Amino acid sequence: MKHVLKIGLMSLATVVSTTNASPPSSLDPRPLINDEFELIEGGTTERSEFAGVPDGWTLVGDRMQGVSLWRPSSGDGGRAEWFDGLVLSIEADGGKAGIDQRLSRNSEAGDVLRIGFGLGSRGEERGRVGVSLVDADGRVITKDTTTETGDEGAAGWRRHFVDLTIPDDAVFRNPLEIRFQNVARTDPPARGTALLDKISVAALVPDEDGFAALFNGKDLTGWIGNTKGYGVEGDSIRTYPDRAGGNLYTADEFDDFVFRFAFKVPPGANNGIAVRAPATGDAAYQGMEIQVLDNSHPKYAGLAPWQFHGSIYGIAAARRGFQAPPGVWNLEEIRMEGRKVRVILNGAIITEVDLDDSTRDGTLSGRPHPGASRKRGHIGFCGHGDVVHFKDLRLRDLSGT
């Protein structure tokens, strides 16, 4: 017997052009309709005990052979980062877990889907997870079997991403299903139990028409502010905290826009994206600041929810657990349209708020944020004394649309 996990999806598909002069691709989110796991069939393993359970974890529902669902306690230090609901445990027995990809737009040959998932392990053995696309008739269209868990067990959750490309010559029938399988392997050994949480799905697509680069790839032409504390390294803008601190802003101001970029942070690093900000003053209060930092670092365990990555500082808290590990590039989109703000991280919507609703009864920080009322301002980077890299900066001006 196999075991299957089924989750529905809805589509936020956008119409895109076939080419664009902006750097690389964008991630079009396909949010889960139901983000809770549903066990359908059991696996073949004879192991039935969930050994090495962290204190406070509770079994949910009936245990099947090789597959089970667990709810970490609210007191678990890692819960806020990783656990919004239930955690799926899959033994290394060849069993599968699937997501029913019910989309408003059918998948086509050539499509690329980026699958993101939080992955941990239990026990001393490493787990190895395969991800595949299967059509309505049960045929495997494409697969990847390279993702392994770390050695840190349930406390060592890391975000992983797998890009699955539907071959140009593939013949298949929609809807597709995304399946996860814990693949046993002997050389090198990989038979540990995999723990899965926070699955996200996004289509890798070209930018729509209308995006323009904010960085020429050579120097800081078009940028103002503390240019001494920033510079160019390779194809990215990076901070140089040993030279100076402070903020770097676009010379131009914007009101409504879509800002797309890539960033990476070393362990424990902190920065921020200023939006609708003046060129002077504290951008987090006189404008708004979208947080950029390494959520996973222990030194940030005591932060308020509105201080973590993707949050609008002091105003709105972001969902957590969708960030790539330190040192790995993340893709992010910030959309400001009137009073609406949306932040997409690695294909997952982590912040989506109306500023009027978020400030009507005061702010989360309890302090005044007059910048939340601004309709126009600079975009920028808010230095906090750490090395951070940004690249592929491009913007689509929505003014008048």
Secondary structure, DSSP 8 states (H G I E B T S, - for coil): ----B---B--------S--SSSS-EEEE--BS--S--B----S------TT--TT-EEEEEEETTEEEEE--TT-TTHHHH-SS-EEEE-SSS-EEEEE---SS---TT-EEEEEEEEEEESSS--EEEEEEE-TTS-EEEEEEEEE--SSGGG--EEEEEEEE--TT----SS-EEEEEE--EETTEE--EEEEEEEEEEEEE---TTEEES--SSS-TTEEE-GGGEEEETTEEEE-TTT--SEEEESS-BSSEEEEEEEE--TT-EEEEEEEE-SSS-HHHHSEEEEEE-TTSGGGTT--GGGSTT-BTTTB----S----TTS-EEEEEEEETTEEEEEETTEEEEEEEHHHHHTT--TTSS--GGGG-S-BEEEEE--SS--EEEEEEEEE-TT-
